[in-house]
Amino acid sequence: MAVPKAKVSKARRDKRRSSVWKLDMPGMVKCKCGEYNLAHRVCSKCGSYAGETIISKDSKKA
């Protein structure tokens, strides 16, 4: 049966449990249309990427 060799100090235990190393939020950037998107992805609202229109959002689907 596994048994710890020594007591884990409060500081070491709390460092392991802390949430300092966890990410808060993925990297969001503002598109030219004002919508927030994940970085390096096509905008879901206007369909542009790096200032160029990649997907045309003009045609409406029924």
The first five atom37 places (N, CA, C, CB, O) and aatype in JSON, in Angstrom:
{
  "aatype": [12, 0, 19, 14, 11, 0, 11, 19, 15, 11, 0, 1, 1, 3, 11, 1, 1, 15, 15, 19, 17, 11, 10, 3, 12, 14, 7, 12, 19, 11, 4, 11, 4, 7, 6, 18, 2, 10, 0, 8, 1, 19, 4, 15, 11, 4, 7, 15, 18, 0, 7, 6, 16, 9, 9, 15, 11, 3, 15, 11, 11, 0],
  "atom_mask": [
    [1, 1, 1, 1, 1],
    [1, 1, 1, 1, 1],
    [1, 1, 1, 1, 1],
    [1, 1, 1, 1, 1],
    [1, 1, 1, 1, 1],
    [1, 1, 1, 1, 1],
    [1, 1, 1, 1, 1],
    [1, 1, 1, 1, 1],
    [1, 1, 1, 1, 1],
    [1, 1, 1, 1, 1],
    [1, 1, 1, 1, 1],
    [1, 1, 1, 1, 1],
    [1, 1, 1, 1, 1],
    [1, 1, 1, 1, 1],
    [1, 1, 1, 1, 1],
    [1, 1, 1, 1, 1],
    [1, 1, 1, 1, 1],
    [1, 1, 1, 1, 1],
    [1, 1, 1, 1, 1],
    [1, 1, 1, 1, 1],
    [1, 1, 1, 1, 1],
    [1, 1, 1, 1, 1],
    [1, 1, 1, 1, 1],
    [1, 1, 1, 1, 1],
    [1, 1, 1, 1, 1],
    [1, 1, 1, 1, 1],
    [1, 1, 1, 0, 1],
    [1, 1, 1, 1, 1],
    [1, 1, 1, 1, 1],
    [1, 1, 1, 1, 1],
    [1, 1, 1, 1, 1],
    [1, 1, 1, 1, 1],
    [1, 1, 1, 1, 1],
    [1, 1, 1, 0, 1],
    [1, 1, 1, 1, 1],
    [1, 1, 1, 1, 1],
    [1, 1, 1, 1, 1],
    [1, 1, 1, 1, 1],
    [1, 1, 1, 1, 1],
    [1, 1, 1, 1, 1],
    [1, 1, 1, 1, 1],
    [1, 1, 1, 1, 1],
    [1, 1, 1, 1, 1],
    [1, 1, 1, 1, 1],
    [1, 1, 1, 1, 1],
    [1, 1, 1, 1, 1],
    [1, 1, 1, 0, 1],
    [1, 1, 1, 1, 1],
    [1, 1, 1, 1, 1],
    [1, 1, 1, 1, 1],
    [1, 1, 1, 0, 1],
    [1, 1, 1, 1, 1],
    [1, 1, 1, 1, 1],
    [1, 1, 1, 1, 1],
    [1, 1, 1, 1, 1],
    [1, 1, 1, 1, 1],
    [1, 1, 1, 1, 1],
    [1, 1, 1, 1, 1],
    [1, 1, 1, 1, 1],
    [1, 1, 1, 1, 1],
    [1, 1, 1, 1, 1],
    [1, 1, 1, 1, 1]
  ],
  "atom_positions": [
    [[0.84, -1.19, 0.0], [0.0, 0.0, 0.0], [0.88, 1.25, 0.0], [-0.95, 0.0, 1.22], [1.87, 1.31, 0.74]],
    [[0.54, 2.26, -0.82], [1.35, 3.47, -0.93], [1.15, 4.37, 0.28], [1.0, 4.23, -2.22], [0.02, 4.71, 0.65]],
    [[2.27, 4.74, 0.89], [2.24, 5.61, 2.06], [3.22, 6.75, 1.81], [2.59, 4.83, 3.38], [4.34, 6.5, 1.35]],
    [[2.84, 8.0, 2.1], [3.78, 9.11, 1.91], [4.98, 8.99, 2.84], [3.07, 10.45, 2.15], [4.84, 8.61, 4.0]],
    [[6.18, 9.31, 2.32], [7.39, 9.22, 3.12], [7.48, 10.37, 4.12], [8.62, 9.22, 2.22], [8.04, 10.21, 5.21]],
    [[6.94, 11.54, 3.76], [7.03, 12.7, 4.64], [5.75, 13.53, 4.53], [8.27, 13.56, 4.3], [5.0, 13.43, 3.56]],
    [[5.54, 14.34, 5.55], [4.36, 15.22, 5.56], [4.5, 16.29, 4.49], [4.17, 15.87, 6.96], [5.58, 16.86, 4.31]],
    [[3.42, 16.56, 3.77], [3.4, 17.64, 2.79], [3.05, 18.92, 3.53], [2.39, 17.35, 1.63], [2.01, 19.01, 4.18]],
    [[3.94, 19.92, 3.41], [3.71, 21.17, 4.14], [2.49, 21.9, 3.59], [4.95, 22.06, 4.05], [2.04, 21.64, 2.48]],
    [[1.97, 22.81, 4.39], [0.79, 23.58, 3.98], [1.09, 24.43, 2.75], [0.3, 24.48, 5.14], [0.25, 24.58, 1.87]],
    [[2.3, 24.99, 2.7], [2.67, 25.84, 1.56], [2.72, 25.02, 0.27], [4.03, 26.52, 1.81], [2.21, 25.45, -0.77]],
    [[3.32, 23.84, 0.33], [3.42, 22.99, -0.86], [2.05, 22.5, -1.3], [4.34, 21.79, -0.58], [1.74, 22.48, -2.49]],
    [[1.23, 22.12, -0.33], [-0.12, 21.66, -0.63], [-0.94, 22.77, -1.27], [-0.81, 21.17, 0.65], [-1.64, 22.54, -2.25]],
    [[-0.85, 23.99, -0.71], [-1.64, 25.1, -1.23], [-1.16, 25.57, -2.6], [-1.6, 26.27, -0.25], [-1.96, 26.02, -3.42]],
    [[0.16, 25.46, -2.85], [0.67, 25.8, -4.18], [0.1, 24.86, -5.23], [2.2, 25.74, -4.19], [-0.23, 25.3, -6.34]],
    [[-0.01, 23.61, -4.9], [-0.55, 22.63, -5.83], [-2.03, 22.87, -6.09], [-0.33, 21.23, -5.3], [-2.51, 22.67, -7.21]],
    [[-2.75, 23.28, -5.08], [-4.19, 23.49, -5.2], [-4.57, 24.85, -5.77], [-4.84, 23.32, -3.86], [-5.73, 25.07, -6.12]],
    [[-3.61, 25.76, -5.87], [-3.93, 27.12, -6.31], [-4.35, 27.13, -7.77], [-2.72, 28.06, -6.11], [-4.03, 26.22, -8.53]],
    [[-5.06, 28.17, -8.15], [-5.54, 28.27, -9.52], [-4.75, 29.31, -10.31], [-7.02, 28.61, -9.54], [-5.25, 29.84, -11.3]],
    [[-3.52, 29.62, -9.89], [-2.71, 30.61, -10.56], [-2.31, 30.14, -11.96], [-1.45, 30.93, -9.73], [-2.25, 30.94, -12.89]],
    [[-2.05, 28.86, -12.11], [-1.55, 28.33, -13.37], [-2.66, 28.02, -14.36], [-0.75, 27.09, -13.12], [-2.36, 27.71, -15.52]],
    [[-3.92, 28.1, -13.96], [-5.02, 27.79, -14.85], [-5.36, 28.97, -15.75], [-6.26, 27.37, -14.05], [-5.25, 30.12, -15.32]],
    [[-5.75, 28.7, -16.98], [-6.11, 29.77, -17.9], [-7.46, 30.38, -17.52], [-6.15, 29.24, -19.34], [-8.38, 29.66, -17.14]],
    [[-7.56, 31.69, -17.63], [-8.81, 32.37, -17.31], [-9.8, 32.29, -18.47], [-8.54, 33.83, -16.95], [-10.95, 31.89, -18.29]],
    [[-9.32, 32.67, -19.64], [-10.2, 32.76, -20.79], [-9.35, 32.57, -22.04], [-10.97, 34.12, -20.81], [-8.2, 33.01, -22.07]],
    [[-9.88, 31.94, -23.07], [-9.1, 31.83, -24.3], [-8.83, 33.19, -24.92], [-9.81, 30.92, -25.31], [-9.57, 34.15, -24.67]],
    [[-7.8, 33.29, -25.73], [-7.42, 34.56, -26.34], [-8.48, 35.07, -27.29], [0.0, 0.0, 0.0], [-8.67, 34.52, -28.37]],
    [[-9.17, 36.13, -26.89], [-10.22, 36.7, -27.72], [-9.71, 38.0, -28.33], [-11.53, 36.93, -26.9], [-9.04, 38.8, -27.67]],
    [[-10.03, 38.2, -29.6], [-9.68, 39.44, -30.3], [-10.94, 40.04, -30.9], [-8.61, 39.17, -31.4], [-11.92, 39.35, -31.17]],
    [[-10.89, 41.35, -31.12], [-12.04, 42.06, -31.67], [-11.92, 42.12, -33.19], [-12.16, 43.48, -31.07], [-10.88, 42.53, -33.72]],
    [[-12.96, 41.71, -33.88], [-12.99, 41.75, -35.35], [-13.26, 43.19, -35.81], [-14.09, 40.77, -35.91], [-13.6, 44.05, -35.01]],
    [[-13.1, 43.42, -37.12], [-13.38, 44.77, -37.67], [-14.86, 45.13, -37.55], [-12.94, 44.84, -39.15], [-15.21, 46.3, -37.55]],
    [[-15.72, 44.1, -37.45], [-17.16, 44.36, -37.3], [-17.55, 44.59, -35.84], [-17.97, 43.2, -37.88], [-18.69, 44.96, -35.55]],
    [[-16.61, 44.36, -34.92], [-16.88, 44.6, -33.5], [-17.18, 43.35, -32.7], [0.0, 0.0, 0.0], [-17.33, 43.41, -31.48]],
    [[-17.25, 42.21, -33.37], [-17.55, 40.93, -32.7], [-16.25, 40.35, -32.12], [-18.2, 39.91, -33.7], [-15.19, 40.46, -32.73]],
    [[-16.35, 39.74, -30.93], [-15.2, 39.06, -30.33], [-15.14, 37.62, -30.82], [-15.28, 39.11, -28.79], [-16.16, 36.92, -30.83]],
    [[-13.95, 37.18, -31.24], [-13.73, 35.83, -31.76], [-12.46, 35.27, -31.14], [-13.64, 35.83, -33.3], [-11.66, 36.0, -30.56]],
    [[-12.28, 33.95, -31.28], [-11.0, 33.35, -30.93], [-9.96, 33.83, -31.93], [-11.09, 31.79, -30.92], [-10.27, 34.06, -33.1]],
    [[-8.73, 33.98, -31.48], [-7.67, 34.47, -32.35], [-7.39, 33.48, -33.47], [-6.4, 34.73, -31.54], [-7.5, 32.27, -33.28]],
    [[-7.03, 33.98, -34.63], [-6.66, 33.2, -35.82], [-7.8, 32.31, -36.32], [-5.45, 32.33, -35.5], [-7.58, 31.18, -36.74]],
    [[-9.02, 32.84, -36.27], [-10.18, 32.11, -36.79], [-11.08, 33.07, -37.55], [-10.96, 31.41, -35.64], [-11.06, 34.28, -37.31]],
    [[-11.87, 32.54, -38.48], [-12.78, 33.35, -39.27], [-13.9, 33.86, -38.37], [-13.36, 32.53, -40.47], [-14.41, 33.12, -37.53]],
    [[-14.28, 35.11, -38.55], [-15.35, 35.72, -37.76], [-16.68, 35.04, -38.08], [-15.44, 37.25, -38.04], [-17.01, 34.82, -39.25]],
    [[-17.43, 34.7, -37.04], [-18.71, 34.01, -37.26], [-19.81, 34.98, -37.69], [-19.13, 33.29, -35.98], [-20.82, 34.55, -38.24]],
    [[-19.61, 36.26, -37.45], [-20.65, 37.24, -37.8], [-20.49, 37.75, -39.23], [-20.61, 38.41, -36.83], [-21.44, 37.73, -40.01]],
    [[-19.28, 38.22, -39.58], [-19.09, 38.82, -40.91], [-18.33, 37.92, -41.87], [-18.36, 40.13, -40.77], [-18.33, 38.19, -43.07]],
    [[-17.68, 36.86, -41.4], [-16.98, 35.93, -42.27], [-15.64, 36.41, -42.75], [0.0, 0.0, 0.0], [-15.15, 35.94, -43.78]],
    [[-15.01, 37.34, -42.04], [-13.72, 37.86, -42.48], [-12.6, 37.3, -41.62], [-13.71, 39.39, -42.44], [-12.8, 36.89, -40.47]],
    [[-11.39, 37.29, -42.21], [-10.19, 36.85, -41.5], [-9.03, 37.7, -41.98], [-9.92, 35.33, -41.73], [-8.79, 37.78, -43.18]],
    [[-8.31, 38.32, -41.08], [-7.16, 39.17, -41.38], [-7.53, 40.29, -42.35], [-6.02, 38.33, -41.97], [-6.74, 40.64, -43.22]],
    [[-8.73, 40.85, -42.2], [-9.14, 41.97, -43.02], [-9.73, 41.6, -44.37], [0.0, 0.0, 0.0], [-10.18, 42.48, -45.1]],
    [[-9.74, 40.32, -44.73], [-10.29, 39.88, -46.01], [-11.54, 39.04, -45.78], [-9.24, 39.06, -46.8], [-11.62, 38.27, -44.82]],
    [[-12.53, 39.21, -46.66], [-13.76, 38.43, -46.56], [-13.51, 37.03, -47.1], [-14.93, 39.12, -47.34], [-13.18, 36.85, -48.28]],
    [[-13.66, 36.05, -46.24], [-13.41, 34.66, -46.61], [-14.73, 33.96, -46.94], [-12.68, 33.91, -45.47], [-14.83, 33.25, -47.94]],
    [[-15.73, 34.17, -46.11], [-17.05, 33.56, -46.29], [-18.05, 34.69, -46.44], [-17.43, 32.63, -45.09], [-18.14, 35.57, -45.59]],
    [[-18.81, 34.67, -47.54], [-19.81, 35.71, -47.73], [-21.04, 35.38, -46.91], [-20.18, 35.86, -49.22], [-21.59, 34.28, -47.02]],
    [[-21.48, 36.31, -46.09], [-22.65, 36.12, -45.23], [-23.87, 36.84, -45.78], [-22.35, 36.63, -43.82], [-24.86, 37.0, -45.07]],
    [[-23.81, 37.27, -47.05], [-24.93, 38.0, -47.66], [-26.12, 37.11, -47.94], [-24.48, 38.67, -48.94], [-27.26, 37.51, -47.72]],
    [[-25.87, 35.9, -48.44], [-26.97, 35.02, -48.79], [-27.61, 34.42, -47.54], [-26.48, 33.9, -49.72], [-26.93, 33.85, -46.69]],
    [[-28.94, 34.56, -47.43], [-29.66, 34.03, -46.28], [-30.23, 32.66, -46.64], [-30.79, 35.0, -45.84], [-30.8, 32.47, -47.71]],
    [[-30.08, 31.73, -45.73], [-30.63, 30.39, -45.93], [-31.95, 30.27, -45.2], [-29.64, 29.29, -45.45], [-32.08, 30.76, -44.08]],
    [[-32.93, 29.64, -45.81], [-34.27, 29.52, -45.23], [-34.35, 28.43, -44.23], [-35.28, 29.29, -46.29], [-35.42, 28.21, -43.65]]
  ]
}
